[in-house]
Every structure is written in structure tokens, then in C-alpha cells.
Amino acid sequence: MDKIWWNEQWMGWPVDDSYKLSSNVEDAPKLQGHLLLIVGELDTNVDPASTTQVVGALQRANKTFDFMPIIGTGHGAAEPPTGSRLRMEFLVHHLRP
């Protein structure tokens, strides 16, 4: 779903199994520990559908995770106040002894 040309400059062409082997969708069942996904609703750099594909894979794998779409934001949604606060609260909750 990401920029069509981006992956090929690093992973080569033609498309082979390396794409599937590096997919977060494919790896979702292997998740261990805590996960927070934050995505900007208006991201024009990475389509938010990429994140929702991972969310769907995590749900199918019956994984527990936190997901927060930030409405009205683009790429870098974790940087404005709402995303930054969510990230900080998540880290404090899961890392504080």
C-alpha cells in the first residue's frame, strides 16, 4: 500500500517473497509484548489503509494492542499534542516499574 516505487529501490524488482517475509501483516501473529499503533487520518505519505491492514491482521490473530487514529492529521500523527500524549501515556503505563 505504501508508495509503489519506494520498496523497489531497497528490495529490488521483480517482486518476490521478500515482500511477504518483511510484511507486518504477515508477522502480526508473532507479536509479543505491547503495541501502540498511531495513524493520521489524512496521511498522504503512507496510506492509512496500510495501518488498518495491520490492525485487521492483529485482530484475526486475537492480539491485544492499542490503536489510535488521529483525526485531521497527516504523516507524523504521533508528534502533535494528542499523539505525543498518547505515546507518553503508553510508555509510562508499560515501562514504569
C-alpha positions in Angstrom: 0.0 0.0 0.0 2.9 2.3 0.6 4.5 4.3 -2.3 4.7 1.8 -5.1 8.2 2.9 -6.1 9.7 3.1 -2.6 10.1 -0.6 -1.8 11.7 -1.4 -5.1 14.6 0.9 -4.6 15.5 -1.2 -1.5 14.1 -4.6 -2.2 14.5 -4.9 -5.9 12.4 -5.9 -8.8 10.6 -8.2 -9.7 8.5 -8.6 -6.6 9.4 -11.8 -4.9 8.8 -13.5 -1.4 11.0 -10.8 0.3 7.9 -8.6 0.4 5.8 -11.1 2.2 8.7 -12.0 4.5 9.0 -8.4 5.7 5.3 -7.7 6.0 3.8 -6.6 9.3 0.5 -8.1 8.2 2.2 -11.5 7.8 4.1 -11.1 11.1 1.1 -9.9 13.2 0.6 -13.4 14.8 4.1 -13.4 16.1 3.6 -10.2 18.2 4.8 -10.4 21.8 4.5 -7.6 24.3 2.7 -4.3 24.0 2.0 -2.4 20.8 0.6 1.1 20.1 -0.4 2.0 16.5 -1.0 5.7 15.8 -2.0 6.8 12.3 -3.0 10.2 10.9 -6.4 10.1 9.1 -5.1 12.4 6.4 -1.6 10.8 5.9 -0.6 11.4 2.2 2.8 9.8 2.7 1.7 6.3 3.9 -1.9 5.4 3.2 -3.8 4.8 6.5 -5.1 1.6 4.9 -1.7 0.2 5.4 -2.1 0.5 9.2 -5.7 -0.8 9.1 -4.4 -3.9 7.3 -2.1 -4.5 10.2 -4.9 -3.8 12.7 -7.0 -6.4 10.9 -4.2 -9.0 11.0 -3.7 -8.4 14.7 -7.5 -8.8 15.3 -7.5 -12.0 13.3 -4.6 -13.3 15.4 -6.5 -12.3 18.6 -3.8 -10.0 19.7 -4.2 -7.2 22.3 -2.9 -3.8 21.1 -3.7 -0.1 21.3 -4.8 1.7 18.1 -5.4 5.4 17.8 -6.3 7.1 14.5 -5.7 10.9 14.9 -8.4 12.7 13.0 -7.4 15.7 11.0 -3.6 14.9 11.0 -1.3 13.6 8.4 2.1 11.8 8.5 3.8 12.2 11.9 0.5 11.9 13.8 2.3 11.0 17.0 4.0 14.4 17.1 1.1 16.8 17.7 -0.1 17.1 21.3 -2.7 14.3 21.1 -0.4 11.8 19.6 2.5 12.8 21.8 0.4 12.5 24.9 -0.9 9.0 23.9 2.7 7.8 23.2 3.9 9.1 26.5 1.0 7.6 28.5 1.5 4.2 26.7 5.3 4.2 27.5 4.7 5.2 31.1 2.0 2.6 31.6 4.0 -0.3 30.1 7.6 0.7 31.1 7.2 2.1 34.6 8.3 -0.4 37.2 
